[in-house]
């Protein structure tokens, strides 16, 4: 299992995790990473697909029940003109 972390050097720290493998869900690894940021105020799942077209419905309950954090949804939609 591989999880990439892209650290930020700005005042408002943003950490980006790229999950490359969802099965088996890396709950323990994510718990360890989340615990290193105790002052984190928000967790966001981002994907290119619509809410019903990506992994959101698979990931949300696992983050909440196994990792122990509430996660909200963000999507960047790409449209061909």
C-alpha positions in Angstrom: 0.0 0.0 0.0 1.3 3.4 -0.9 0.1 6.7 0.5 1.8 9.9 -0.8 2.0 13.0 1.4 2.6 16.4 -0.1 3.5 18.8 2.7 2.7 22.5 2.6 5.0 25.3 3.7 2.3 28.0 3.9 0.8 29.6 7.0 -2.4 27.7 6.5 -1.1 24.2 6.3 -2.7 21.8 3.9 -1.7 18.2 3.6 -2.7 16.2 0.5 -2.9 12.5 0.7 -3.1 10.5 -2.5 -4.7 7.1 -1.9 -3.6 4.8 -4.7 -5.2 1.7 -3.2 -8.6 1.5 -1.5 -9.0 -2.3 -1.1 -8.1 -3.3 1.5 -8.9 0.1 3.0 -5.7 1.5 4.7 -7.5 2.4 7.9 -4.5 1.9 10.2 -2.2 3.9 8.0 -4.7 6.7 7.7 -5.3 6.7 11.5 -1.5 7.1 12.0 -1.3 10.0 9.5 -4.4 11.7 10.9 -3.0 11.5 14.5 0.1 13.4 13.4 -2.2 16.5 12.7 -4.2 16.9 15.9 -5.1 20.5 15.2 -6.6 19.6 11.8 -10.0 21.2 11.4 -11.3 19.7 8.2 -10.9 16.7 6.1 -11.9 16.8 2.4 -12.3 14.0 -0.1 -11.6 15.3 -3.6 -12.2 13.6 -6.9 -12.8 14.5 -10.5 -15.9 12.4 -10.9 -19.4 13.3 -9.8 -20.4 12.2 -6.3 -22.0 9.0 -7.6 -19.3 8.3 -10.1 -16.2 7.9 -8.0 -15.1 6.3 -4.7 -17.0 8.8 -2.4 -19.7 6.4 -1.3 -17.1 3.8 -0.5 -14.7 6.1 1.3 -17.0 8.3 3.4 -18.3 5.6 5.8 -14.8 4.1 6.1 -13.2 7.4 7.0 -15.9 8.0 9.6 -16.1 4.5 11.1 -12.6 3.2 10.8 -10.4 6.3 10.8 -12.6 8.3 13.1 -12.9 11.6 11.2 -15.7 13.3 9.5 -14.9 14.0 5.8 -16.7 16.3 3.3 -16.9 16.1 -0.4 -15.3 18.2 -3.2 -15.3 17.5 -6.9 -13.6 19.2 -9.8 -15.7 18.6 -12.9 -14.1 18.7 -16.3 -16.4 19.3 -19.3 -15.5 18.9 -23.0 -16.9 21.8 -25.0 
